[in-house]
Amino acid sequence: VGEVAGPSSAADDEALIDDVLGGSAVGGDEALGVAFGIVRFAAFAGIAVLVGAVAFLVWLWPAGRDDRRARRIVELSWWVTLVATALCIPLQAAYTVGGTLADAVDPSVVADQLGEQTGRSWLARLVLLGVLALVLRARRPDRWVVSALGLAILVTVSLTGHAVSGDLVPLAFAVDVVHLAAISVWLGGLTLLVGALLWRSPAPGDDGLDDVDAVVGAFSSVA
């Protein structure tokens, strides 16, 4: 019981889904399972929107960095990812040992988790999120640097999932990262498209349709 397990297996993920859906609390407290499931989903959704939205801005719509709605989407997804990731560390620690929500604030339990690959991956994600925020403050951030940071953040997702368990781990890991990248580019881009680009206010004397059409066409090809 004192030893914290490593990355979540497929069985762990299925048990967590059961907890979230109100099923049996396999290996721990049901309230803990539900809380962890919700926070973990929030972290994944935040990452997908953040990475995809940033990719959309640096590759397809650079002018969107000055758009108020686009900035809000990026900022909100960044904060959701940051907070959810930070909460995942103690919740994962308590869930792994089959504890309760009270164990999530136990320093010894959390410390054990930070010594495992899962905990270190979440810490790395927090650092990467901080670096990404700094890079995005530049007037014209390098698109390759931003893309590398986004890919690195996605790697931390694969490191905490079932891609690192079972057979053919290198292949499963690579496919998982590519899959996550595709999800992010599509979902994050679509979020920015619907939430910002299509609401774009034309400049005086410019109907703005050419710009919108060009970006929509480019995203359609990428998607």
Protein Blocks (a to p, Z undefined) as FASTA:
>chain_A
ZZccddddfklmmmmmmmmnopacehiafklmmmmmmmmmmmmmmmmmmmmmmmmmmmmm
mmlmmpmklmmmmmmmmmmmmmmmmmmmmmmmmmmnopafklmmgmklmmmmmmpmklmm
mmmmmmmmmmmmmmmmpmbacfklmmmmmmmmmmmmmmmmmklgcehklmmmmmmmmmmm
mmmmmmmmmmmmmmmmmmpccdehiahlmmmmmmmmmmmmmZZ
